[in-house]
Amino acid sequence: MTQFNDTNSAWSAEKVDIVIKSLANLRLLADLDLVPRYPHFGDKTYPLGRCKEIRDAVFMLLQEKLPQSTDPGLVLIRDMLSKGTVLKKVWGSLRDEYFQNAMVLGDWYLDVSNDTVNPNKPRVEVLPLIESRFYNIASFEQFVKIARSYWNVEVYRNDICPALAPFMPLIYVNEKGVSWMGEANDDMLSMVMKSQFFSAKSILSHLSTPPEAIVNKWQNALSQLKHNSFIHTQGDPLVFCEEYRVKQYHLDSIFRDRVVMAFLELPRGL
């Protein structure tokens, strides 16, 4: 019988199936709440594009039900937690094809939104983490490679708000010509700060400037906003990367929060 081992437990294939069934039941409960709230993601129908909302909802249900549940799969998860294994939410690259929100339980990959790219796939997948091909995003180059194919976008360097570029070095343009700035999620902000802005500097050095029509559209929109030095200061984004590194802003969470607040003032799409 095949067994997959982590530091605290071994689940047989039969036990994996039990866990999958239990998580699938929680997923159905989550869907009852989420479908009315998120019927569409752009032109896509639920569950497409809703991996974060689904993962978060199931994670909350687990916190609620694990302590007292007699459900066989939840008992298996609880037993692993009782041995010191940690259950945590993760975001990253799945097979370097998609961005995915999932959970990790010790050395196990728990994906309760496995059908949010291809709705014909099973809702839930449980695998040894080493077999899942789930990886943390380690560079903007890796991120951009996935974004181009997964989101069907062109990606340019952020010359529009260069004072934001050390944290958010990317401008996306989709097939309809809509553009937005990124990337402002916690994982990418953590990566860029841990790299002391070298990760942003690297991708900025390789990307092209956005097309003139996109730049003009942004300049017109930004001129309508109240002055904010992060938004309106002009210059070379590479120079800002070096300035922020020298001033050790990669260690300054208050500065990061100011950057994020400025980002939140920007249009979500132009």
Buried (B, 14 or more C-beta within 10 A) or exposed (E): EEEBEBEBBEBEEEBBEBBBEBBBBBBEEBBEEBEEEBEEBEEEEBBBBBBBBBBBBBBEBBEEBBEEBEBEBBBBBBEBBEEEBEBEBBBBBBEBEBBBBBBBBBBBBBBBBBBBBEEEEEBBBBBBBEEBEBEEBEBBEBBBBBBEEBBEBBBBBBBBBBBBBBBBBBBBBBEEEBBBBBBBEEBBBEBBBEBBBBBBBBBBEEBEEBBEEBBEBBEEEBEEEEEBEBBBEEEEBBEBBBBBBEEEBBEBEEBBEBBBEBBEEBBEEB
